[in-house]
Amino acid sequence: MASVVDYLGEDLDARTFVPTRELIVALKVDPTTFGREMGELGCAPRPGRVTDSGGQVRQVRGYSTADLRAAIERYRDP
């Protein structure tokens, strides 16, 4: 989770959704391990929409930043 927070920085509060693929590529992690560890933290991927560089809107799997913030709070205050 610390790597996700470091990667997102202020975007953690500015964004509502982060695609799983973006996190896996940016953090250079194994997708299976990443998904398992995020699940252990209470973060489940869900469908969301992103706009690619060509302006196309696509549905992808990813994480709600509200879920990420909630996981951070649970970690800080067990």
C-alpha positions as CSV (number, residue, x, y, z in Angstrom):
1,M,0.0,0.0,0.0
2,A,2.9,2.3,0.7
3,S,4.0,2.0,-2.9
4,V,0.5,2.8,-4.2
5,V,0.4,5.9,-1.9
6,D,3.8,7.0,-3.0
7,Y,2.9,6.5,-6.7
8,L,-0.4,8.4,-6.5
9,G,0.8,11.2,-4.2
10,E,-1.8,14.0,-4.3
11,D,-3.7,12.2,-7.0
12,L,-5.0,9.9,-4.3
13,D,-7.3,12.7,-3.3
14,A,-7.8,14.2,-6.7
15,R,-8.8,11.0,-8.6
16,T,-11.8,8.7,-8.0
17,F,-10.5,5.6,-9.8
18,V,-7.1,4.1,-10.7
19,P,-6.8,1.3,-13.3
20,T,-5.2,-1.9,-12.0
21,R,-3.0,-2.0,-15.1
22,E,-1.6,1.5,-14.4
23,L,-0.6,0.5,-10.9
24,I,1.0,-2.8,-12.0
25,V,3.0,-1.1,-14.7
26,A,4.1,1.8,-12.6
27,L,5.0,-0.2,-9.6
28,K,6.5,-3.1,-11.6
29,V,4.7,-5.8,-9.6
30,D,3.3,-9.2,-10.4
31,P,-0.4,-8.9,-11.1
32,T,-1.4,-12.0,-9.1
33,T,0.6,-11.0,-6.1
34,F,-0.6,-7.4,-6.3
35,G,-4.2,-8.4,-6.5
36,R,-3.9,-10.8,-3.5
37,E,-2.1,-8.3,-1.4
38,M,-4.7,-5.6,-2.2
39,G,-7.4,-8.0,-1.3
40,E,-5.8,-8.7,2.0
41,L,-6.0,-4.9,2.6
42,G,-9.7,-4.9,1.8
43,C,-9.4,-3.4,-1.6
44,A,-11.2,-5.2,-4.4
45,P,-10.9,-4.2,-8.1
46,R,-14.1,-3.0,-9.7
47,P,-15.1,-1.9,-13.1
48,G,-14.5,1.8,-14.0
49,R,-14.1,4.0,-17.0
50,V,-11.0,5.7,-18.3
51,T,-10.3,7.9,-21.3
52,D,-7.3,7.0,-23.3
53,S,-4.9,9.3,-25.0
54,G,-7.1,9.1,-28.2
55,G,-10.2,10.3,-26.4
56,Q,-11.8,6.8,-26.3
57,V,-13.6,5.8,-23.2
58,R,-12.9,2.3,-22.1
59,Q,-14.1,0.1,-19.3
60,V,-11.3,-1.3,-17.2
61,R,-10.8,-2.9,-13.8
62,G,-9.2,-0.9,-11.1
63,Y,-9.5,0.6,-7.6
64,S,-11.7,3.3,-6.2
65,T,-9.5,5.8,-4.4
66,A,-12.1,6.0,-1.7
67,D,-11.4,2.3,-1.0
68,L,-7.7,2.9,-1.0
69,R,-8.1,5.8,1.5
70,A,-10.3,3.6,3.7
71,A,-7.6,0.9,3.7
72,I,-5.0,3.4,4.6
73,E,-7.1,4.6,7.6
74,R,-7.7,1.0,8.7
75,Y,-4.0,0.4,8.6
76,R,-3.2,3.6,10.6
77,D,-5.9,3.0,13.2
78,P,-6.3,-0.8,13.7
